[in-house]
Amino acid sequence: MTMSINLVLLFLLVIIAIAAVTIKDLLSAVILLGAYSFLMALAWVEMQSVDVGFMEATVGAGVTTAFMIAALARTTRWEKK
């Protein structure tokens, strides 16, 4: 059971990372990076490292995503071509 959860988390992490790098809309990229951080927190918890998972969830998925959205609100949303 644990191995299948790890494989699903790894697959989702790779897919989200590729999508976040290739997408043109910056807000969508920030949201995908927040989802990546949340899934990474789940992966840390699955590896029995709850303290690292908790910090990844609070800092990575929470604070960093909020700061990036705040910075994006002060700039343009779309990447220049």
C-alpha positions in Angstrom: 0.0 0.0 0.0 2.8 2.4 0.9 4.7 1.8 -2.3 1.6 2.6 -4.4 1.0 5.8 -2.6 4.7 6.8 -3.1 4.5 6.0 -6.8 1.3 8.1 -7.2 2.8 11.0 -5.3 6.0 10.8 -7.5 3.9 10.7 -10.7 1.8 13.7 -9.7 4.9 15.6 -8.6 6.5 15.1 -12.0 3.4 16.0 -13.9 2.8 19.2 -11.9 6.4 20.2 -12.2 6.4 19.9 -16.0 3.1 21.7 -16.2 4.3 24.6 -14.0 7.4 25.1 -16.1 5.7 24.9 -19.5 2.5 27.0 -18.8 2.4 30.6 -20.1 0.0 32.1 -17.6 2.0 33.2 -14.5 -1.0 32.9 -12.1 -1.6 29.3 -13.1 2.1 28.6 -12.7 2.1 30.0 -9.1 -1.0 27.9 -8.3 0.7 24.8 -9.7 3.8 25.5 -7.7 1.6 25.8 -4.6 0.1 22.4 -5.4 3.6 21.0 -6.0 4.6 22.2 -2.5 1.5 20.7 -0.9 2.1 17.3 -2.6 5.8 17.5 -1.5 4.5 18.0 2.0 2.4 14.8 1.7 5.5 13.0 0.3 7.5 14.1 3.4 4.8 12.9 5.7 4.6 9.6 3.9 8.3 9.2 4.4 7.8 9.5 8.2 9.3 13.0 8.4 6.3 14.9 9.8 8.3 18.0 10.9 9.7 18.6 7.4 6.3 18.0 5.9 4.7 20.5 8.3 7.3 23.1 7.4 6.9 22.5 3.7 3.1 22.8 4.0 3.3 26.1 5.9 6.2 27.8 4.2 6.1 26.2 0.7 2.4 25.8 0.1 1.2 28.6 2.3 3.5 31.6 2.7 5.5 31.4 -0.5 2.4 31.0 -2.6 0.8 34.0 -1.0 3.9 36.1 -1.5 4.1 35.1 -5.2 0.5 35.9 -5.7 1.0 39.3 -4.0 4.0 40.0 -6.2 2.1 38.9 -9.3 -0.7 41.3 -8.4 1.8 44.2 -8.8 3.0 43.0 -12.2 1.5 41.7 -15.4 -0.2 38.3 -15.4 1.0 37.0 -18.7 4.5 36.3 -19.8 5.8 38.4 -22.7 6.2 36.6 -26.0 
